[in-house]
């Protein structure tokens, strides 16, 4: 599946989840799926919990996040103390 096909699985609609990027046809935000993965859920666990999702939907979330961050500049989230 091409990058474009994956990205077409992510939509933003002001009427759905206040316009946050979601997996098309769901109310599951990209942020939510990424948070599940970040906290240790596996793709298999997420797919088992949300029967309508596909592995491509999870890959689409990862690609969307990657593309969204590619041109961003960041400041450290945590300030290290001396």
N, C-alpha and C positions, 0 to 999 in steps of 0.2 A: 504494500500500500504506500502510495507516495505521501510526502509531507503535506501537500495540498489537500489530499483526501482526508488525512488525519485531522488537519486543522478545520476542515468543514464540519467535523463532529462537535466543535466548540462554538457556541453562539452566545451573543449578548443581546438581551431584550430588556428594556427598562421595566416591562411588566412581569418579568420573572426574576426573582431573587434580587430585586433592586438593581438590575442591570449587570450583576456580576457575571463573569463567564461561566457558563454551565455546559454540561454535556447535553447535546441536542436531544430534545424529547424528554428531558428529566428536569428535576429541580436540584440536582447534585452539582454543586459548584466545583470548579477546578481546584479552588482553595481547599475545599473539604477533602477531596480525593488525595491531594498532595499531603495534607495534614495526616490523613490515615497512614499513608506510606511513611511519612517522617516519623511517626510514632510506632512503627514496627509492623503494621499490618502488611500482609503480602498481597500481591495482586490476586492470588487465588482466594484468599479470605474475603477480599472486597467483592470479587465476582460471585462468591457463594452467598454473600449477604444481599447483594443487589442483582437479582436474577436477570434484569433487562440489560445490564452492562456487558460489554465485550472487552476482550483484551485490548482491542484497538482503541476503545474509549479511554482506557488508562494510559496507553501510549500517547494518545492525543493530548491528555492533560500534561504529561511530561514535556512533550514537544511545545505546547502552548507556553508553558512556564519558561522553557529554555529560550524560546523566541522573544518572550516578553522581557526577559532579563538581559538579552544580548547587547542592548545599547544603553543600559542603565548604569549610572555611576552610583556608588554606594559609600555610605559612611559606616563606620563600625557600629554594630548594634550594642556592643558591650564596651565600655571604657575600662581599660585595664588600669588598676591602681599601682602606683610605684611603691 
